[in-house]
Amino acid sequence: MRLPTNLRAGLLALLLVVFVGSTGFILIGGLPLGDAIYFTIITITTLGYEELGGPFDTATRIWVVIVII
């Protein structure tokens, strides 16, 4: 059974956003891999950073805005 083309494209786009977002959080924010993935998922689902204390520096905050866009 093959997935519809638009579903495959959507899943690929989601994986790409998670990969790029997580990479940015690792390189810019200095987060470990697990936290970077978690931060990316929280950002794209707009849940918020209550338990994490939010992005800590300006560069990470700018990266959050880029990931959201």
N, C-alpha and C positions, 0 to 999 in steps of 0.2 A: 504494500500500500504506500503510495507516494503522497506526500503533503502537497497541498495546493501551493502554487508558485508564490502567491502573496503572503501566505503563512511562512514559507521558507525565508522570504525576503525580510519579513518582520522579525523573525527569530535571529537571523543573521545580523540585522541592524541592532537588535538588543544586545547580542553578544559583543558586537563591536563597541557599542557605547560603554558596556561594563568593562571591557578590556582597556580601552583608551582612558576612561575615567579612573580606573584603578591604577593604571600606570602613572597617570598624573599625580594621584594622591601619594603614591610611593615616592616619586621623584621630587615633587614640590613640597608635599607635606611631611615627608619622612615617615609615613605610616607603614607598618608591616602589612604583608599581603592580605591577610584575613580582614584586618581593619579597613584596608583600602577598598576591598570588594564590598564590605558592609557599608562604608561611607558612600560609595557609588550607588548602591541599591537604595539607601535612604534618600539620597539626593534625587534620583530619578523618580522615586515614588512619592516625593514631597512629604515624607513622614516627620522630618525634623531631627534635630540633634540633641534633644533634651538630656539623654543619659550620657552623651559623649562630651558635652561641654562645648560643642560647636567647633568650627575651624579656628585654629589658634592664631594664625598669622595672616597678614594681608595677602600674601601670594596664594595661600590655600583658599582663602575666601574668593579670590578672583577665579581660581580653578573651579570652585563650586558653581559660580555663575556661568562659566563656560560649559560645564557639564549639563547644567539645567537647560541652557539654550540648545 
